[in-house]
């Protein structure tokens, strides 16, 4: 497969359907997964399947991808001209848990993948957030992993590790719609501060997860669990722990920092 050509086709169709209805966008994305080798005719692309919850409720994920009859990842769609919210991510994560899947894809203004890390029982974390820009190398790598010819759980796990080790490369900042469409000009950062789950407004720092490293042990912690992890650490543990902030809005945090500095930084920014 020519993944570069397929990625560029995907970028073209996504940007072309920026103002389409949800129903039309769903049809477009289904065709894009056909380009990746999956087939609705072979029952590999399932749309709007009903997932029962309890005795009276049910959910309908937008798309579920199957391989040899086994569900491998779920896809949640969001119209391209609407910003992806934490609620959208939470909905995808709930589908992952209901279907007992380690991987989920959020497809909208960007291409995001969420992963349930095997080393922790914490909430699934976002491993990449890739803009639909022509010739994007991270985008090309991403769709290769999502494609049928390129799919295996081992390759998906390798891609996850690669994304987590270089979050700045695989979690890109927003650009203006005109820049995305034309793929020219300067890349204008359009992020604004958002409210955190703790009810406080962050001042320019948007933390999505952190990597803790202490005594040769490392583990990822989702944003919802950051305060809990900090509270459980002794002063000595905190002082000797290094953190990597998965942060898309502050260049200051794009390096390892000590536990003490992290605590000060985190408390100041929330």
N, C-alpha and C positions, 0 to 999 in steps of 0.2 A: 504493500500500500504506500502511496505517496502522501504521507501524513502532513507534510507542509502544504500541499495543494488542498487537502481536505480541510485543514485548519483555516486556510484563507477563504475557502468556500463557506465554512461555518461563520466566519467573521462577516462576510458579505451578507449572508441571509439573516443573521441576527440583527445587524444594523439596518438592513432593509425593512425588517419587521418591527422596528422600534415603536411604532404607533399602532401596531395591529391589536386585535382583540385577543383575549386569553385563549379562546378556542382556536383561532387561526395560528397563534404562536405555538400552541400545543402540537398542531399538525406539522408545523415547520420543524420543530425539535424532533418529532418522531422520524421525519425524513432524514434529519441529520444523523440520527443514530443508525438509520439504514446505511448511510454512507460509511459508518464505522464497522459495518459488517454484520450487524444484528438484523434479524428479520422478524417482522410481525407475522408473516405467513408461517414461519417455523415456530411461532409462539415463544419468541425470545424477547419481544417488546410487548409488555403487558401495560395497558393503559386503564386508569381509573378502576383498578381491582378493589373489591370491597374487603376490608380487613375488619372483622368483628372485634369489638371491645366490650366485654361483659355480655349481658343478656339482651341489651336494647340499643347499644351504640355501635357505630362503625366509622371507619375512616376510608378515604379513597385517595391513595397516593397517585400523583400524576402519571408516573411511569415507573415500572419495575423491570429491570433487565435480568433475564434468566440465561443460564448457560448449561446445556445438557439437563434441562429441567430443574436446575437449582437456582434459586434467587441469589444474585451476587451483589447488586447494589440497587438503591432506590433513587429516583430523580424527582425533585420538587422544582416546579417552574414558577418564575416570577416575571411579569412583563418587563421588557428591557428598559422602558422609560420610567420605571418605578424603582426607587431605591430599595435594596434588600435590607430588611430589618432583622433585629434579634429574634423577633417573633417568627419570621420565616425560617431562621436557622433552628429554632426550638421545635418547630413543626416537623422539619426534616429529621431531626434527632429523635423525635417521638416515633416517627415511622421506622427508623432504623431499629429502635428498641422493640417495637411491636413485631417487626418481621425478623428480629434477631440477626441483623446484618451489621457487619463491621464498617461498611462504607456507604456513604450517601453523597449525592451530587445536588448542588443548588445551582440552577441554571437561570440566569436572568441578565442583569446589567454586567455581570462577570460570571466566570465559571469557578465555582467553589467546590472543594471536596472536603468532606468531614470524615474522620476516622476514629473508630474505637480502638485505642492503643492496647495491644495485647499485654503490656506490662503494667497496666493500671485499670482499676474498675471505675475510674472517674468518667465524667461526661465526655462524649466524643469531642474531639478538637478539630478546628479547621486547619487543614494542612496546606491549602493553597487557595489563592484568590486571584484569578488571572483575567486580565482585561481582554476583550475581543479586538485585538490589534493585529493587523496583518504581519505575518512572518515572526510572530512571537515565539521564541524558542521554548519558554516554559509551557506555552499553550500547545505547541506541537508535541512536547513530551507528555503532556497531560492526556491528550486525546489518544495517543498511542496506547497508554495504559488502559484507557476506557474502551478501546476497540476490541472486537472479538479476536482478530489475529494476534493482537498484542497482549491479550488478557491471560493472567495467571495470578493467583494470590501471592506468590513469591515476588513477582514483578511489582504488584501493587504495594507490597510491604517495602520493597526497595525504594520505590518512588516516594513513599511516605517518609522514610528516613532521610531521603535526599531533600525533601521539602522542609522538614523540621530542622535540618542542619543549616539551611540557607533560607530562612523565612523572608528575608528582605527581597530575595530574588523571586520567590514564588508567591508572595503576597504583595501585590502591586498597589500603588496609590492610584486614586481615581484621576482621570483626565476629563477634560471637557468633552461633551458629545461631538463637537465639531472636529476636535483633534482625533477622536476615535474614528469618525467617518472618513476623514481625509488622510489620516495617518501622517500628517505633516504638522509643522509648527511646534511651539513649545508645549510641554506637558504641564498643564496648570492643575495644581492640587486643589480639589474641590471639597476636601473633607471639612466637616464642622464638628464641634464638640457635641457629644451625645450624653444622655443620662446613663449612668451605670445601673446595674441591678441592685446596688446598695442605696439607691435613692439620692445620691449626691452627684453633682455635675463635675466631670473631670475637666481640668484646665489644659486642654491641648494634648492630653495623653490618652490614647485609646488602647488599653491593654486587653488582649484577647486570651492569652495564656502565658505561662511562665515555665521555663525549664530550670529545675533546681538541681544543683550539683554539690554533693557533700560526701566526703570520705569515699571517693571513687564511685558513688552511687548517683544516678541521675534519673529524674522522672519529670513528666510534664503534668502541669496542673492547669485546669480550665479556669477561666475568669471567675466563675461562680464560687470556686473553692479556694481562691487565693487567700482571703482573710482567715479562713479556717485553718489553712496550713501555717500561716504566720503565727496565729494565736497558739498553736500547739507546740511551736518550737521554743526551746529554752533560749536564753540570751546567748549562751555559748554556741549552740547550733546555728542560730540566726547569724551570728557574727562570722562564722566559718563557712557559711553556705554562699555559693555564687548563683546568680540568677541571670537567665537570658529572657528578656521581655519580648514577647511576640506582639510588637506594637507597630502600627502603621501610620502613626501621626506625629511621631517625635524622633528626630534623628539622634537625639541625645542617648536614647536607650538601645542603640544598635550595637551593643557590645556587652561583654560580661561585666557585672557590677557585684560588689560584695553585699552580703546580707544586710549589714548595717546601713549602707548607702541605699539599698533597695527599699528598706522600710521607710527611710526618710523621704525618698523620692515618691513612693507610693502614697504615703500619708499626705504629702504636700499636694499631689495631683488629684486626689479624690476629695 
